[in-house]
Amino acid sequence: MRRLTPVVILPIFTLLAVVALTAQTRYSYSSGQSISPAYEGWWENDDGSFTMFFGYMNTNWAQEFDIPVGAANNIDPGGPDQGQPTHFYPRRNPFLFTIRVPKDFGKKELIWTITANGQTERAYASLNKDYAIDKQVISTEIGGDLGSLRDALRTNIPPELNVEGDKERRVRVGEPLSLVAVARDPDNLPERRVQRGQAPSGGRGRSEGDNAGRGQQATPRLPAPSSSLAARSGPGLRFSWMVYRGKASAVTFTPDQMKTWMDTRPYANSPWSPPYVIPEPPPGNKWIASATFEEPGTYVLRGVASDGSLFTYDNVTVNVSR
């Protein structure tokens, strides 16, 4: 007589829970993963030309890359160099640069190719109507204005930015380079305000407790729980330097600069990091810093001004000798 093997039947809700848990699993990596170039979208300019927006996603939380323009970092046709970065910070770096194309661009494509950790990824940029964006879309994509969707953001004016001095400079290794930038928000939109549960911050945007400034240790106030899983950035004018081209690990900024990439970890010195509060602008809206280089080479430093929804950039090329 054949013996039947007992079969265990799981309740249907248990099976569904297991499937759902598996589907929602997300893994984080410090290194070893690829970079995905991102085509963010386009809008039409007053003269009939079009502006295409690009950024990237470095899947790694710690590993940064220096990928020179060439076979592993190219935009074609018309490239390989069309102003893309060669230093890649961790995680999401949205709306980082633009390419202007003529009004007769038609159905052509630009293809940005990046190879990192032996993996090649591409972004395909076209004027397909599905990729049309406006200022409100940009704000939404970066979690700007604390995640607001208000229509006023469609008419937002980006910050005005002027980096004083020559656009190309020369210094020696170990010699501080003075950097002075003036940034203003012409329409104060989105207006500066503090998220519920946060306290005014110090120079680096860290939240401080009631005892701060009285000789006692500050007790951080944790932010209110987010109603969205998306990263959010507070409103208010801010400015920061980043290394756009060149070896970032060989560059030291004084004072330390808030991150321009979307680091969402608590206390990460990032506008997307709770409980970060955007510091008040310095006197005269003049940000003063210095950069020191440990290795010779050619670097491009990018100044980034933001009102929390839109970005304005200005570059300085630095030739560093021994």
PASEBA-1860 file (N, C-alpha, C; in nm, 3 decimals):
! residues 322
1> MRRLTPVV> 0.084/-0.119/0.000/0.000/0.000/0.000/0.088/0.125/0.000 ~ 0.060/0.219/-0.093/0.143/0.337/-0.103/0.110/0.435/0.007 ~ 0.218/0.486/0.069/0.199/0.584/0.176/0.201/0.725/0.117 ~ 0.101/0.804/0.149/0.092/0.940/0.100/0.172/1.036/0.188 ~ 0.243/1.123/0.124/0.321/1.222/0.199/0.232/1.340/0.234 ~ 0.230/1.377/0.359/0.145/1.490/0.399/0.187/1.618/0.326 ~ 0.092/1.698/0.288/0.116/1.825/0.221/0.073/1.937/0.314 ~ 0.164/2.029/0.337/0.132/2.144/0.422/0.078/2.255/0.334
9> ILPIFTLL> -0.042/2.299/0.361/-0.106/2.406/0.284/-0.106/2.532/0.369 ~ -0.033/2.634/0.319/-0.029/2.761/0.392/-0.154/2.841/0.363 ~ -0.202/2.912/0.460/-0.316/3.001/0.435/-0.280/3.100/0.325 ~ -0.379/3.138/0.244/-0.354/3.224/0.129/-0.296/3.358/0.170 ~ -0.338/3.411/0.287/-0.286/3.542/0.329/-0.139/3.532/0.364 ~ -0.093/3.415/0.411/0.049/3.397/0.442/0.131/3.397/0.314 ~ 0.080/3.326/0.211/0.151/3.324/0.083/0.160/3.463/0.022 ~ 0.050/3.537/0.029/0.049/3.671/-0.026/0.147/3.762/0.048
17> AVVALTAQ> 0.156/3.745/0.179/0.248/3.826/0.258/0.393/3.797/0.220 ~ 0.425/3.669/0.197/0.561/3.631/0.158/0.596/3.690/0.022 ~ 0.501/3.680/-0.073/0.524/3.735/-0.206/0.543/3.886/-0.200 ~ 0.459/3.953/-0.123/0.469/4.098/-0.112/0.600/4.140/-0.050 ~ 0.644/4.068/0.054/0.770/4.100/0.120/0.886/4.084/0.024 ~ 0.882/3.975/-0.056/0.989/3.953/-0.153/0.993/4.063/-0.257 ~ 0.874/4.105/-0.304/0.867/4.207/-0.408/0.915/4.342/-0.358 ~ 0.903/4.369/-0.227/0.939/4.498/-0.172/1.083/4.504/-0.121
25> TRYSYSSG> 1.155/4.393/-0.131/1.291/4.389/-0.080/1.380/4.483/-0.161 ~ 1.453/4.567/-0.092/1.548/4.657/-0.156/1.685/4.637/-0.092 ~ 1.786/4.634/-0.175/1.921/4.613/-0.126/2.002/4.741/-0.142 ~ 2.087/4.769/-0.046/2.177/4.883/-0.052/2.319/4.832/-0.066 ~ 2.398/4.902/-0.146/2.536/4.861/-0.172/2.629/4.977/-0.146 ~ 2.742/4.948/-0.083/2.845/5.050/-0.064/2.927/5.069/-0.190 ~ 2.949/4.961/-0.264/3.035/4.968/-0.383/3.002/4.851/-0.475 ~ 3.065/4.854/-0.591/3.054/4.742/-0.684/2.942/4.750/-0.784
33> QSISPAYE> 2.855/4.850/-0.772/2.739/4.860/-0.861/2.763/4.963/-0.972 ~ 2.666/4.976/-1.060/2.680/5.059/-1.179/2.634/5.202/-1.154 ~ 2.657/5.287/-1.255/2.600/5.422/-1.261/2.499/5.424/-1.375 ~ 2.381/5.476/-1.348/2.279/5.488/-1.452/2.266/5.635/-1.490 ~ 2.308/5.673/-1.611/2.282/5.810/-1.655/2.132/5.831/-1.666 ~ 2.086/5.953/-1.640/1.943/5.979/-1.638/1.910/6.096/-1.729 ~ 1.815/6.074/-1.817/1.757/6.183/-1.895/1.634/6.231/-1.820 ~ 1.638/6.357/-1.773/1.534/6.408/-1.686/1.414/6.466/-1.763
41> GWWENDDG> 1.436/6.509/-1.888/1.328/6.567/-1.965/1.372/6.693/-2.038 ~ 1.278/6.762/-2.102/1.309/6.879/-2.182/1.201/6.986/-2.166 ~ 1.240/7.110/-2.200/1.140/7.213/-2.220/1.183/7.303/-2.336 ~ 1.086/7.373/-2.390/1.111/7.459/-2.505/1.150/7.598/-2.458 ~ 1.248/7.658/-2.526/1.294/7.792/-2.495/1.221/7.896/-2.580 ~ 1.232/8.023/-2.543/1.160/8.130/-2.612/1.200/8.141/-2.759 ~ 1.324/8.102/-2.792/1.369/8.116/-2.931/1.337/7.993/-3.015 ~ 1.264/7.897/-2.958/1.227/7.778/-3.031/1.321/7.661/-3.013
49> SFTMFFGY> 1.438/7.684/-2.954/1.529/7.575/-2.922/1.477/7.498/-2.800 ~ 1.548/7.392/-2.764/1.504/7.309/-2.652/1.621/7.285/-2.556 ~ 1.589/7.279/-2.428/1.688/7.245/-2.326/1.659/7.106/-2.273 ~ 1.760/7.019/-2.282/1.750/6.883/-2.229/1.824/6.877/-2.096 ~ 1.764/6.809/-1.998/1.819/6.800/-1.863/1.869/6.659/-1.836 ~ 1.986/6.650/-1.770/2.047/6.521/-1.741/2.094/6.515/-1.595 ~ 2.098/6.396/-1.542/2.154/6.368/-1.411/2.201/6.223/-1.410 ~ 2.216/6.166/-1.292/2.254/6.025/-1.286/2.217/5.965/-1.152
57> MNTNWAQE> 2.220/5.833/-1.149/2.201/5.757/-1.026/2.321/5.664/-1.008 ~ 2.404/5.693/-0.909/2.512/5.603/-0.869/2.453/5.510/-0.764 ~ 2.437/5.384/-0.798/2.367/5.290/-0.711/2.441/5.268/-0.579 ~ 2.567/5.306/-0.573/2.647/5.285/-0.453/2.628/5.398/-0.352 ~ 2.638/5.363/-0.224/2.629/5.462/-0.118/2.764/5.522/-0.081 ~ 2.874/5.454/-0.114/3.005/5.502/-0.073/3.100/5.521/-0.190 ~ 3.095/5.435/-0.289/3.191/5.440/-0.398/3.165/5.559/-0.491 ~ 3.270/5.638/-0.513/3.265/5.747/-0.609/3.355/5.711/-0.728
65> FDIPVGAA> 3.330/5.775/-0.840/3.400/5.741/-0.963/3.458/5.865/-1.028 ~ 3.574/5.849/-1.091/3.631/5.947/-1.182/3.641/5.881/-1.318 ~ 3.554/5.923/-1.409/3.546/5.862/-1.542/3.567/5.971/-1.645 ~ 3.687/5.979/-1.705/3.714/6.085/-1.803/3.621/6.074/-1.923 ~ 3.603/6.188/-1.988/3.528/6.187/-2.114/3.599/6.097/-2.213 ~ 3.524/6.009/-2.276/3.582/5.913/-2.370/3.489/5.796/-2.388 ~ 3.546/5.680/-2.412/3.465/5.561/-2.441/3.373/5.524/-2.325 ~ 3.418/5.550/-2.201/3.338/5.510/-2.084/3.247/5.621/-2.034
73> NNIDPGGP> 3.252/5.738/-2.096/3.170/5.852/-2.054/3.154/5.944/-2.174 ~ 3.055/5.916/-2.256/3.040/5.994/-2.378/2.894/6.021/-2.410 ~ 2.872/6.134/-2.479/2.739/6.171/-2.527/2.749/6.190/-2.678 ~ 2.675/6.112/-2.752/2.676/6.117/-2.897/2.534/6.117/-2.951 ~ 2.512/6.172/-3.072/2.613/6.234/-3.159/2.654/6.373/-3.111 ~ 2.766/6.418/-3.164/2.814/6.551/-3.131/2.917/6.553/-3.021 ~ 2.943/6.439/-2.958/3.034/6.432/-2.845/3.174/6.391/-2.886 ~ 3.246/6.325/-2.796/3.194/6.267/-2.671/3.172/6.366/-2.557
81> DQGQPTHF> 3.230/6.487/-2.568/3.220/6.583/-2.457/3.108/6.682/-2.486 ~ 3.003/6.677/-2.405/2.896/6.776/-2.415/2.865/6.835/-2.277 ~ 2.972/6.848/-2.197/2.960/6.915/-2.068/2.918/6.827/-1.953 ~ 2.922/6.696/-1.969/2.882/6.606/-1.862/2.989/6.600/-1.752 ~ 2.952/6.557/-1.631/3.052/6.544/-1.524/3.149/6.430/-1.552 ~ 3.265/6.437/-1.488/3.358/6.323/-1.490/3.379/6.267/-1.350 ~ 3.339/6.344/-1.247/3.338/6.289/-1.111/3.193/6.257/-1.074 ~ 3.173/6.137/-1.019/3.038/6.091/-0.988/3.028/6.061/-0.839
89> YPRRNPFL> 2.948/6.142/-0.770/2.922/6.123/-0.628/2.824/6.007/-0.609 ~ 2.802/5.964/-0.487/2.706/5.856/-0.463/2.562/5.898/-0.492 ~ 2.480/5.800/-0.516/2.334/5.811/-0.520/2.284/5.908/-0.627 ~ 2.166/5.963/-0.603/2.095/6.040/-0.705/2.150/6.183/-0.713 ~ 2.185/6.223/-0.835/2.230/6.359/-0.863/2.146/6.412/-0.979 ~ 2.030/6.471/-0.950/1.935/6.506/-1.055/1.960/6.643/-1.118 ~ 1.917/6.661/-1.243/1.919/6.791/-1.311/2.055/6.859/-1.296 ~ 2.160/6.781/-1.325/2.296/6.826/-1.297/2.354/6.911/-1.410
97> FTIRVPKD> 2.310/6.888/-1.533/2.359/6.969/-1.644/2.257/6.965/-1.757 ~ 2.273/7.056/-1.852/2.179/7.067/-1.962/2.253/7.070/-2.095 ~ 2.182/7.032/-2.199/2.231/7.043/-2.337/2.122/7.113/-2.417 ~ 2.159/7.219/-2.485/2.063/7.294/-2.566/2.069/7.242/-2.709 ~ 1.955/7.208/-2.766/1.949/7.157/-2.902/1.862/7.251/-2.986 ~ 1.887/7.258/-3.117/1.816/7.354/-3.202/1.670/7.316/-3.223 ~ 1.593/7.413/-3.272/1.450/7.392/-3.289/1.417/7.288/-3.394 ~ 1.514/7.259/-3.485/1.492/7.155/-3.586/1.548/7.019/-3.543
105> FGKKELIW> 1.567/6.999/-3.412/1.624/6.873/-3.362/1.535/6.755/-3.400 ~ 1.406/6.777/-3.406/1.313/6.675/-3.455/1.313/6.548/-3.373 ~ 1.323/6.435/-3.443/1.315/6.303/-3.379/1.452/6.242/-3.350 ~ 1.554/6.325/-3.350/1.689/6.275/-3.320/1.700/6.237/-3.171 ~ 1.807/6.169/-3.137/1.835/6.130/-2.998/1.978/6.166/-2.961 ~ 1.997/6.199/-2.833/2.129/6.203/-2.773/2.141/6.082/-2.682 ~ 2.255/6.016/-2.685/2.275/5.895/-2.604/2.394/5.917/-2.513 ~ 2.370/5.916/-2.383/2.477/5.928/-2.283/2.512/5.788/-2.234
113> TITANGQT> 2.638/5.749/-2.252/2.685/5.616/-2.214/2.786/5.627/-2.101 ~ 2.766/5.551/-1.995/2.860/5.545/-1.883/2.893/5.399/-1.853 ~ 3.022/5.371/-1.838/3.066/5.238/-1.796/3.136/5.251/-1.662 ~ 3.086/5.181/-1.560/3.144/5.183/-1.425/3.137/5.044/-1.366 ~ 3.242/5.003/-1.300/3.250/4.868/-1.244/3.218/4.761/-1.350 ~ 3.263/4.786/-1.473/3.246/4.690/-1.581/3.105/4.680/-1.635 ~ 3.015/4.769/-1.592/2.876/4.765/-1.637/2.845/4.892/-1.716 ~ 2.788/4.876/-1.834/2.758/4.988/-1.921/2.608/5.018/-1.917
121> ERAYASLN> 2.577/5.146/-1.892/2.437/5.191/-1.889/2.423/5.311/-1.983 ~ 2.305/5.328/-2.039/2.280/5.437/-2.134/2.151/5.510/-2.101 ~ 2.149/5.639/-2.132/2.028/5.720/-2.126/2.000/5.773/-2.266 ~ 1.875/5.764/-2.308/1.835/5.805/-2.442/1.748/5.931/-2.431 ~ 1.797/6.040/-2.488/1.729/6.169/-2.475/1.666/6.208/-2.607 ~ 1.538/6.236/-2.602/1.465/6.278/-2.722/1.364/6.384/-2.683 ~ 1.297/6.440/-2.784/1.193/6.539/-2.761/1.055/6.476/-2.761 ~ 1.050/6.348/-2.728/0.920/6.282/-2.712/0.835/6.362/-2.613
129> KDYAIDKQ> 0.709/6.385/-2.648/0.624/6.469/-2.566/0.607/6.415/-2.424 ~ 0.627/6.284/-2.405/0.616/6.226/-2.270/0.726/6.275/-2.178 ~ 0.835/6.331/-2.233/0.946/6.379/-2.152/0.939/6.529/-2.127 ~ 0.833/6.594/-2.171/0.819/6.739/-2.149/0.802/6.768/-2.000 ~ 0.876/6.866/-1.950/0.870/6.900/-1.808/0.855/7.051/-1.792 ~ 0.828/7.094/-1.670/0.829/7.236/-1.636/0.895/7.253/-1.500 ~ 0.894/7.373/-1.448/0.962/7.401/-1.322/0.899/7.326/-1.204 ~ 0.768/7.310/-1.208/0.703/7.236/-1.100/0.746/7.090/-1.101
137> VISTEIGG> 0.761/7.032/-1.220/0.805/6.893/-1.230/0.945/6.877/-1.172 ~ 1.034/6.971/-1.203/1.169/6.964/-1.147/1.163/6.964/-0.995 ~ 1.086/7.056/-0.938/1.073/7.064/-0.794/1.019/6.934/-0.736 ~ 0.920/6.878/-0.804/0.860/6.753/-0.755/0.961/6.640/-0.758 ~ 1.039/6.632/-0.865/1.135/6.522/-0.880/1.243/6.524/-0.773 ~ 1.278/6.642/-0.724/1.383/6.650/-0.622/1.325/6.663/-0.481 ~ 1.193/6.649/-0.467/1.132/6.665/-0.336/1.142/6.806/-0.284 ~ 1.144/6.904/-0.376/1.162/7.043/-0.336/1.043/7.102/-0.264
145> DLGSLRDA> 1.069/7.210/-0.192/0.963/7.279/-0.117/0.888/7.183/-0.027 ~ 0.966/7.093/0.037/0.910/6.993/0.129/0.806/6.903/0.060 ~ 0.826/6.880/-0.070/0.737/6.792/-0.144/0.611/6.858/-0.195 ~ 0.605/6.991/-0.193/0.485/7.063/-0.235/0.457/7.043/-0.384 ~ 0.327/7.045/-0.419/0.282/7.037/-0.557/0.211/7.165/-0.600 ~ 0.229/7.274/-0.528/0.151/7.395/-0.555/0.186/7.454/-0.692 ~ 0.084/7.512/-0.755/0.098/7.564/-0.890/0.194/7.683/-0.899 ~ 0.214/7.754/-0.789/0.304/7.871/-0.792/0.444/7.833/-0.835
153> LRTNIPPE> 0.483/7.707/-0.813/0.618/7.664/-0.849/0.639/7.663/-1.000 ~ 0.532/7.667/-1.078/0.547/7.669/-1.224/0.608/7.801/-1.271 ~ 0.595/7.906/-1.193/0.650/8.036/-1.232/0.772/8.074/-1.148 ~ 0.825/7.979/-1.075/0.942/8.004/-0.991/1.059/8.054/-1.075 ~ 1.132/8.153/-1.023/1.252/8.205/-1.089/1.374/8.144/-1.020 ~ 1.464/8.080/-1.094/1.581/8.018/-1.030/1.672/8.123/-0.969 ~ 1.760/8.083/-0.877/1.850/8.179/-0.812/1.941/8.250/-0.912 ~ 1.979/8.372/-0.877/2.082/8.445/-0.950/2.216/8.410/-0.886
161> LNVEGDKE> 2.316/8.378/-0.967/2.445/8.334/-0.915/2.558/8.399/-0.992 ~ 2.654/8.452/-0.918/2.775/8.507/-0.978/2.895/8.466/-0.893 ~ 2.987/8.392/-0.954/3.113/8.358/-0.888/3.215/8.464/-0.926 ~ 3.266/8.534/-0.829/3.358/8.644/-0.855/3.494/8.592/-0.901 ~ 3.561/8.671/-0.986/3.694/8.634/-1.032/3.693/8.563/-1.166 ~ 3.813/8.523/-1.208/3.830/8.458/-1.337/3.767/8.319/-1.338 ~ 3.721/8.278/-1.456/3.663/8.145/-1.471/3.769/8.037/-1.483 ~ 3.893/8.077/-1.508/4.004/7.980/-1.512/4.117/8.034/-1.425
169> RRVRVGEP> 4.168/7.949/-1.336/4.268/7.994/-1.240/4.380/7.892/-1.227 ~ 4.490/7.938/-1.166/4.606/7.852/-1.146/4.650/7.861/-1.000 ~ 4.677/7.747/-0.940/4.732/7.741/-0.805/4.830/7.624/-0.799 ~ 4.903/7.618/-0.689/4.994/7.507/-0.665/4.931/7.411/-0.564 ~ 4.983/7.291/-0.563/4.939/7.192/-0.466/4.958/7.249/-0.325 ~ 4.854/7.240/-0.243/4.860/7.288/-0.106/4.831/7.436/-0.089 ~ 4.817/7.509/-0.199/4.790/7.653/-0.193/4.639/7.677/-0.194 ~ 4.583/7.739/-0.091/4.437/7.762/-0.087/4.391/7.852/-0.201
177> LSLVAVAR> 4.282/7.816/-0.262/4.221/7.896/-0.367/4.097/7.962/-0.311 ~ 4.092/8.095/-0.315/3.977/8.168/-0.263/3.860/8.160/-0.359 ~ 3.742/8.133/-0.304/3.621/8.120/-0.383/3.513/8.209/-0.320 ~ 3.463/8.304/-0.398/3.361/8.395/-0.350/3.243/8.391/-0.447 ~ 3.126/8.360/-0.394/3.006/8.352/-0.477/2.895/8.436/-0.416 ~ 2.822/8.506/-0.501/2.706/8.583/-0.458/2.583/8.519/-0.520 ~ 2.489/8.481/-0.436/2.366/8.416/-0.483/2.246/8.485/-0.421 ~ 2.142/8.502/-0.500/2.019/8.565/-0.452/1.898/8.491/-0.509
185> DPDNLPER> 1.789/8.497/-0.436/1.662/8.442/-0.483/1.571/8.559/-0.519 ~ 1.554/8.588/-0.648/1.484/8.711/-0.688/1.337/8.716/-0.650 ~ 1.271/8.600/-0.636/1.128/8.602/-0.606/1.093/8.541/-0.470 ~ 1.197/8.498/-0.395/1.173/8.434/-0.264/1.067/8.325/-0.274 ~ 1.076/8.247/-0.382/0.985/8.136/-0.402/1.066/8.011/-0.436 ~ 1.044/7.902/-0.362/0.956/7.889/-0.246/1.014/7.962/-0.125 ~ 0.928/8.022/-0.047/0.973/8.103/0.065/1.034/8.016/0.174 ~ 1.135/8.071/0.239/1.203/7.999/0.347/1.107/7.975/0.463
193> RVQRGQAP> 1.101/7.851/0.509/1.022/7.818/0.626/1.077/7.688/0.684 ~ 1.052/7.667/0.813/1.105/7.552/0.884/0.999/7.445/0.893 ~ 1.039/7.321/0.865/0.947/7.208/0.874/0.907/7.184/1.019 ~ 0.784/7.147/1.041/0.736/7.118/1.176/0.826/7.016/1.244 ~ 0.865/7.047/1.369/0.947/6.954/1.446/1.095/6.983/1.436 ~ 1.134/7.089/1.361/1.274/7.122/1.348/1.302/7.258/1.409 ~ 1.427/7.274/1.449/1.469/7.400/1.510/1.561/7.475/1.416 ~ 1.575/7.607/1.431/1.671/7.681/1.348/1.809/7.621/1.361
201> SGGRGRSE> 1.886/7.632/1.255/2.013/7.561/1.251/2.131/7.654/1.258 ~ 2.248/7.593/1.274/2.373/7.665/1.274/2.430/7.672/1.133 ~ 2.561/7.699/1.124/2.623/7.726/0.995/2.615/7.614/0.896 ~ 2.613/7.487/0.939/2.609/7.377/0.845/2.469/7.321/0.831 ~ 2.372/7.387/0.888/2.235/7.342/0.868/2.191/7.234/0.963 ~ 2.270/7.205/1.065/2.231/7.103/1.163/2.126/7.159/1.257 ~ 2.031/7.077/1.294/1.931/7.123/1.391/1.994/7.130/1.529 ~ 1.950/7.226/1.607/2.003/7.246/1.741/1.890/7.249/1.842
209> GDNAGRGQ> 1.923/7.211/1.962/1.821/7.210/2.066/1.815/7.341/2.141 ~ 1.730/7.346/2.245/1.708/7.471/2.317/1.832/7.519/2.390 ~ 1.925/7.429/2.425/2.041/7.470/2.502/2.156/7.519/2.415 ~ 2.140/7.511/2.282/2.250/7.551/2.193/2.283/7.698/2.215 ~ 2.413/7.728/2.214/2.457/7.866/2.227/2.469/7.910/2.371 ~ 2.440/7.823/2.468/2.451/7.862/2.609/2.555/7.776/2.681 ~ 2.649/7.723/2.601/2.758/7.648/2.662/2.720/7.506/2.698 ~ 2.602/7.463/2.659/2.560/7.327/2.690/2.546/7.249/2.560
217> QATPRLPA> 2.555/7.119/2.570/2.546/7.034/2.452/2.407/7.044/2.390 ~ 2.404/7.060/2.258/2.276/7.071/2.187/2.208/6.935/2.181 ~ 2.078/6.936/2.198/1.999/6.815/2.185/1.918/6.824/2.057 ~ 1.952/6.744/1.953/1.881/6.756/1.826/1.734/6.723/1.842 ~ 1.652/6.797/1.768/1.510/6.767/1.762/1.484/6.685/1.637 ~ 1.427/6.570/1.653/1.400/6.486/1.538/1.284/6.542/1.458 ~ 1.289/6.525/1.325/1.184/6.580/1.240/1.053/6.505/1.256 ~ 0.946/6.571/1.214/0.817/6.503/1.213/0.820/6.390/1.113
225> PSSSLAAR> 0.748/6.281/1.139/0.746/6.169/1.044/0.700/6.215/0.907 ~ 0.766/6.164/0.804/0.732/6.201/0.668/0.605/6.131/0.624 ~ 0.521/6.203/0.549/0.400/6.143/0.494/0.427/6.082/0.358 ~ 0.552/6.090/0.311/0.588/6.037/0.181/0.718/5.959/0.191 ~ 0.731/5.856/0.106/0.854/5.779/0.104/0.962/5.849/0.022 ~ 0.925/5.954/-0.052/1.020/6.024/-0.136/1.106/6.119/-0.053 ~ 1.228/6.144/-0.103/1.315/6.240/-0.037/1.254/6.379/-0.047 ~ 1.275/6.462/0.057/1.222/6.597/0.057/1.330/6.694/0.100
233> SGPGLRFS> 1.327/6.812/0.038/1.423/6.917/0.069/1.349/7.042/0.110 ~ 1.398/7.107/0.212/1.333/7.228/0.259/1.356/7.346/0.166 ~ 1.268/7.445/0.169/1.282/7.564/0.085/1.379/7.664/0.146 ~ 1.430/7.752/0.062/1.521/7.854/0.110/1.651/7.852/0.032 ~ 1.706/7.969/0.004/1.828/7.983/-0.075/1.944/7.917/-0.003 ~ 2.022/7.842/-0.080/2.145/7.782/-0.028/2.248/7.777/-0.139 ~ 2.375/7.762/-0.102/2.484/7.755/-0.200/2.588/7.656/-0.151 ~ 2.649/7.584/-0.246/2.751/7.486/-0.210/2.843/7.462/-0.329
241> WMVYRGKA> 2.968/7.425/-0.299/3.064/7.387/-0.402/3.071/7.234/-0.412 ~ 3.094/7.187/-0.534/3.117/7.045/-0.558/3.229/7.032/-0.661 ~ 3.288/6.913/-0.669/3.387/6.884/-0.774/3.311/6.822/-0.891 ~ 3.310/6.893/-1.002/3.237/6.847/-1.120/3.326/6.761/-1.210 ~ 3.450/6.804/-1.222/3.549/6.725/-1.295/3.680/6.728/-1.217 ~ 3.742/6.611/-1.207/3.865/6.599/-1.130/3.844/6.508/-1.010 ~ 3.951/6.476/-0.943/3.950/6.382/-0.832/3.902/6.451/-0.704 ~ 3.779/6.424/-0.664/3.720/6.495/-0.550/3.793/6.464/-0.420
249> SAVTFTPD> 3.848/6.344/-0.407/3.917/6.309/-0.283/4.045/6.389/-0.263 ~ 4.092/6.456/-0.369/4.213/6.539/-0.359/4.180/6.685/-0.332 ~ 4.052/6.716/-0.311/4.008/6.854/-0.291/3.945/6.868/-0.153 ~ 3.989/6.968/-0.080/3.932/6.999/0.052/3.873/7.139/0.049 ~ 3.745/7.149/0.082/3.679/7.279/0.090/3.674/7.325/0.235 ~ 3.699/7.454/0.255/3.688/7.515/0.387/3.599/7.639/0.376 ~ 3.487/7.645/0.449/3.435/7.541/0.538/3.380/7.421/0.460 ~ 3.350/7.315/0.532/3.292/7.198/0.470/3.162/7.236/0.399
257> QMKTWMDT> 3.141/7.182/0.281/3.024/7.218/0.201/2.909/7.117/0.221 ~ 2.786/7.170/0.228/2.673/7.078/0.233/2.668/6.999/0.103 ~ 2.621/6.878/0.110/2.620/6.790/-0.006/2.521/6.841/-0.111 ~ 2.558/6.818/-0.236/2.468/6.852/-0.346/2.399/6.727/-0.400 ~ 2.434/6.611/-0.347/2.367/6.488/-0.389/2.267/6.445/-0.282 ~ 2.169/6.365/-0.324/2.053/6.337/-0.239/2.084/6.228/-0.135 ~ 2.158/6.269/-0.033/2.186/6.179/0.079/2.072/6.194/0.179 ~ 1.994/6.089/0.196/1.874/6.094/0.280/1.897/6.038/0.419
265> RPYANSPW> 2.019/6.001/0.450/2.047/5.945/0.583/2.046/6.056/0.689 ~ 1.997/6.028/0.809/1.993/6.132/0.913/2.131/6.190/0.942 ~ 2.135/6.321/0.964/2.255/6.395/1.001/2.368/6.376/0.898 ~ 2.334/6.382/0.770/2.431/6.358/0.663/2.481/6.486/0.597 ~ 2.451/6.603/0.656/2.492/6.731/0.599/2.441/6.745/0.456 ~ 2.316/6.712/0.437/2.251/6.717/0.307/2.114/6.781/0.323 ~ 2.071/6.866/0.228/1.937/6.925/0.238/1.825/6.822/0.237 ~ 1.855/6.701/0.193/1.754/6.594/0.192/1.763/6.505/0.316
273> SPPYVIPE> 1.847/6.543/0.410/1.876/6.460/0.526/1.810/6.515/0.651 ~ 1.719/6.440/0.713/1.660/6.489/0.839/1.764/6.482/0.950 ~ 1.764/6.576/1.045/1.673/6.691/1.054/1.737/6.820/1.005 ~ 1.786/6.820/0.882/1.857/6.934/0.825/1.763/7.054/0.807 ~ 1.810/7.171/0.845/1.739/7.297/0.822/1.833/7.387/0.743 ~ 1.783/7.446/0.636/1.867/7.530/0.550/1.915/7.652/0.627 ~ 2.048/7.675/0.635/2.097/7.793/0.708/2.056/7.923/0.640 ~ 2.049/8.030/0.717/2.025/8.162/0.661/2.144/8.203/0.573
281> PPPGNKWI> 2.119/8.277/0.466/2.230/8.325/0.383/2.327/8.411/0.463 ~ 2.455/8.414/0.425/2.553/8.499/0.493/2.529/8.646/0.460 ~ 2.594/8.737/0.532/2.577/8.881/0.504/2.607/8.914/0.359 ~ 2.518/8.994/0.300/2.534/9.033/0.161/2.515/8.920/0.063 ~ 2.461/8.807/0.109/2.442/8.689/0.024/2.573/8.647/-0.043 ~ 2.683/8.666/0.030/2.815/8.634/-0.023/2.872/8.513/0.050 ~ 2.886/8.403/-0.022/2.942/8.281/0.033/3.092/8.279/0.006 ~ 3.172/8.271/0.111/3.318/8.274/0.100/3.374/8.139/0.145
289> ASATFEEP> 3.457/8.080/0.060/3.516/7.950/0.090/3.654/7.945/0.028 ~ 3.725/7.837/0.053/3.853/7.812/-0.014/3.862/7.664/-0.048 ~ 3.941/7.635/-0.150/3.965/7.496/-0.191/4.114/7.473/-0.196 ~ 4.156/7.358/-0.141/4.297/7.320/-0.141/4.310/7.185/-0.212 ~ 4.412/7.175/-0.298/4.429/7.057/-0.383/4.554/6.980/-0.341 ~ 4.540/6.850/-0.327/4.651/6.765/-0.285/4.728/6.706/-0.402 ~ 4.671/6.712/-0.521/4.735/6.653/-0.638/4.726/6.749/-0.757 ~ 4.827/6.750/-0.843/4.820/6.836/-0.962/4.718/6.782/-1.061
297> GTYVLRGV> 4.677/6.869/-1.152/4.579/6.829/-1.252/4.486/6.944/-1.284 ~ 4.388/6.915/-1.369/4.287/7.013/-1.405/4.155/6.974/-1.342 ~ 4.097/7.067/-1.269/3.973/7.043/-1.197/3.868/7.143/-1.244 ~ 3.742/7.100/-1.241/3.630/7.192/-1.260/3.549/7.190/-1.132 ~ 3.543/7.305/-1.064/3.461/7.319/-0.945/3.329/7.382/-0.987 ~ 3.220/7.326/-0.940/3.088/7.379/-0.976/3.021/7.438/-0.853 ~ 2.984/7.565/-0.863/2.905/7.628/-0.759/2.758/7.602/-0.786 ~ 2.687/7.559/-0.684/2.547/7.521/-0.699/2.462/7.608/-0.607
305> ASDGSLFT> 2.378/7.693/-0.667/2.281/7.772/-0.591/2.144/7.710/-0.612 ~ 2.066/7.702/-0.506/1.932/7.645/-0.517/1.839/7.720/-0.423 ~ 1.713/7.731/-0.465/1.611/7.785/-0.375/1.530/7.674/-0.311 ~ 1.575/7.549/-0.331/1.504/7.433/-0.280/1.416/7.368/-0.383 ~ 1.406/7.430/-0.503/1.326/7.372/-0.611/1.397/7.376/-0.745 ~ 1.475/7.481/-0.770/1.548/7.495/-0.894/1.696/7.521/-0.865 ~ 1.781/7.490/-0.962/1.925/7.505/-0.947/1.980/7.605/-1.047 ~ 2.088/7.675/-1.007/2.168/7.757/-1.097/2.314/7.721/-1.073
313> YDNVTVNV> 2.392/7.707/-1.183/2.530/7.662/-1.172/2.626/7.766/-1.227 ~ 2.749/7.763/-1.175/2.858/7.842/-1.231/2.988/7.765/-1.204 ~ 3.074/7.756/-1.306/3.193/7.673/-1.297/3.320/7.756/-1.290 ~ 3.420/7.700/-1.223/3.555/7.754/-1.221/3.650/7.640/-1.256 ~ 3.732/7.661/-1.358/3.834/7.562/-1.395/3.965/7.597/-1.326 ~ 4.025/7.499/-1.261/4.146/7.522/-1.182/4.258/7.431/-1.232 ~ 4.369/7.492/-1.275/4.487/7.417/-1.316/4.585/7.415/-1.199 ~ 4.610/7.297/-1.147/4.692/7.280/-1.026/4.827/7.222/-1.063
321> SR> 4.933/7.290/-1.025/5.068/7.243/-1.051/5.140/7.215/-0.921 ~ 5.254/7.150/-0.929/5.332/7.120/-0.807/5.410/7.243/-0.762
END
